[in-house]
């Protein structure tokens, strides 16, 4: 049975952010923070912005897309109850960062996006902390403030990582899969939650190819039973709520096809042939394997799938 662990680690390096890009992103983050602070000091001195890096950057699971683009979420926080509409505060942040790059800042539904063309993007979601409830609210364009807890999401994922640090690589592979396929595939947050939830049901393998197959299998079982992905912190919404039947069916089909080929790849004795099966779903950044037959002592594990962390539970 072909062992593709070395290929997966090479692929992981290709989808990870290199130190040079990471350094540039941090510099841009700091300069944008300075612009936002200065703008509010001059134009809205009653509002004092604070900042918190969140999302995949904080989770250490950020990837480079197949277009070599990555993103950074830098939350803008106000520790007072605003007297202005959510969209107004968003627009103030937009005014503050606009003009820093050659492309105009984008006013999106949940954030202000600054685009560094062909390189990376920095998103600024806007929050305030409710002084009465001590809870966070996010600004939504054209809507009211809404419960949201990005720090709680980070804490939840850190606990999952403590269960098994190997989940981080698996999340990155799944996010890269969705990026390669596109066509309205699930968000990175969705795949992070779906993958992390499997830790309560299966034991991850030392080999990334086996672990990825096992996680895909468990996700498929879960979604075949009930097509939901509930955010584990506030607002506790279902990330699949807005999917129509076509989008749901397309994702389920892509998931089944990936799982089927993952099983074939693990049973394949030739590493080159196995790598071609993985490339169908992960793209050409996944390297070619050696064109020779391999033997493995993991035949039983490969055929039967993951050991269950709760072996007496029903499938």
Residue pairs with C-beta under 8 A, 6 or more apart in sequence:
1 266
1 267
1 268
1 269
1 294
1 295
1 296
1 298
1 299
1 302
2 265
2 266
2 268
2 269
2 270
2 271
2 273
2 274
2 289
2 294
2 296
3 207
3 209
3 271
3 294
3 296
3 298
4 208
4 209
4 265
4 271
4 274
4 275
4 278
4 289
5 207
5 208
5 209
7 271
7 275
7 278
7 286
7 287
7 289
8 169
8 173
8 208
8 209
8 212
9 208
10 287
11 173
11 176
11 282
11 285
11 286
11 287
12 169
12 172
12 173
12 208
14 64
14 285
15 63
15 64
15 172
15 173
15 176
15 285
16 63
16 64
16 172
17 25
17 62
17 63
17 64
17 70
21 64
21 70
21 119
21 120
24 116
24 119
24 120
25 70
25 72
25 120
25 122
28 100
28 114
28 116
28 120
28 122
29 53
29 72
29 74
29 122
31 100
32 74
32 97
32 100
32 114
32 122
32 124
33 51
33 74
35 96
35 97
35 100
36 49
36 51
36 76
36 93
36 96
36 97
36 124
37 49
38 96
39 92
39 95
39 96
40 47
40 48
40 49
40 92
40 96
43 92
43 95
44 92
47 78
47 80
47 82
47 89
47 92
48 78
48 79
49 76
49 77
49 78
49 93
50 76
50 77
50 78
50 79
51 74
51 75
51 76
51 77
52 74
52 75
52 77
52 150
52 151
53 72
53 73
53 74
53 75
54 73
54 74
54 75
54 125
54 150
54 151
54 153
54 154
55 62
55 71
55 72
55 73
55 123
55 150
55 189
56 62
56 63
56 71
56 73
56 175
56 188
56 192
57 72
57 73
58 73
58 154
59 154
59 157
59 158
59 168
59 171
59 192
60 168
61 168
61 171
61 172
61 175
61 188
61 192
62 70
62 71
62 72
63 70
63 172
63 175
63 176
63 179
63 188
64 70
65 179
66 179
66 180
66 283
66 285
67 118
68 118
68 119
69 118
69 119
69 120
69 121
70 120
70 121
71 120
71 121
71 122
71 123
72 120
72 121
72 122
72 123
73 111
73 123
73 125
73 150
74 122
74 123
74 124
75 124
75 125
75 126
75 127
75 150
76 93
76 124
76 125
76 126
76 127
77 127
77 128
77 129
77 136
78 89
78 126
78 127
78 128
78 129
79 128
79 129
80 128
80 129
80 131
81 128
81 130
81 131
82 89
82 128
86 126
86 139
86 140
86 141
86 143
86 144
86 145
87 139
87 140
87 141
87 142
89 126
89 128
89 139
90 107
90 111
90 112
90 126
90 139
90 141
91 107
93 112
93 124
93 126
94 105
94 107
94 112
97 105
97 112
97 114
97 124
98 104
98 105
99 105
100 114
101 114
101 115
101 116
101 117
102 117
103 115
103 117
105 112
105 113
105 114
105 115
106 112
106 113
106 115
107 141
108 123
108 141
109 140
109 141
109 142
110 125
110 138
110 139
110 140
110 141
111 123
111 124
111 125
111 126
112 123
112 124
112 126
113 121
113 122
113 123
113 124
114 121
114 122
114 123
114 124
115 121
116 122
125 138
125 139
125 150
126 138
126 139
127 136
127 137
127 138
127 139
127 148
127 150
128 136
128 137
128 139
128 145
129 135
129 136
129 137
130 136
130 137
135 147
135 149
135 234
136 147
136 148
136 149
136 150
136 151
136 234
137 145
137 146
137 147
137 148
138 145
138 146
138 147
138 148
139 145
140 146
146 235
147 234
147 235
148 234
148 235
149 233
149 234
149 235
152 233
152 234
153 189
153 231
153 232
153 233
155 233
156 196
156 232
156 233
157 192
157 196
160 167
160 196
160 199
161 167
161 168
163 199
164 199
164 204
166 204
166 206
166 208
166 211
167 195
167 196
167 199
167 204
169 208
169 211
170 195
170 204
170 208
170 211
170 212
170 215
171 188
171 191
171 192
171 195
171 196
173 208
173 212
173 282
174 191
174 194
174 195
174 212
174 215
175 188
175 191
175 192
176 282
176 283
176 285
177 185
177 258
177 281
177 282
178 185
178 186
178 187
178 188
178 191
179 185
180 281
180 282
180 283
181 254
181 281
183 250
184 247
184 250
185 251
185 254
186 194
186 229
186 239
186 240
186 251
187 239
189 231
189 239
190 229
190 239
190 240
193 229
193 230
193 231
193 232
193 239
194 219
194 222
194 223
194 229
195 215
195 219
197 222
198 214
198 215
198 218
198 219
198 222
199 309
200 309
200 310
201 218
201 308
201 309
201 310
201 313
202 214
202 215
202 218
202 306
202 307
202 308
202 309
203 306
203 307
203 308
203 309
204 211
204 214
204 215
204 306
205 211
205 214
205 301
205 306
207 298
209 262
209 265
209 266
209 278
210 266
210 298
210 301
210 302
210 306
211 306
212 262
213 259
213 262
213 263
213 266
213 305
214 305
214 306
216 255
216 258
216 259
216 262
217 259
217 305
217 306
218 306
219 255
220 252
220 255
220 256
220 259
221 315
223 252
223 255
224 252
227 240
227 243
227 248
227 252
228 238
228 240
229 238
229 239
229 240
230 236
230 237
230 238
230 239
231 237
231 238
231 239
240 248
243 251
257 281
258 281
261 277
261 278
261 280
261 281
262 277
262 278
262 281
264 277
265 274
265 275
265 277
265 278
266 274
266 302
267 302
267 303
268 274
268 277
269 293
269 294
269 295
270 289
270 291
270 292
270 293
270 294
271 289
271 290
271 291
271 292
271 294
272 288
272 289
272 290
272 291
272 292
273 289
274 289
275 286
275 287
275 288
275 289
276 288
278 286
279 286
296 302
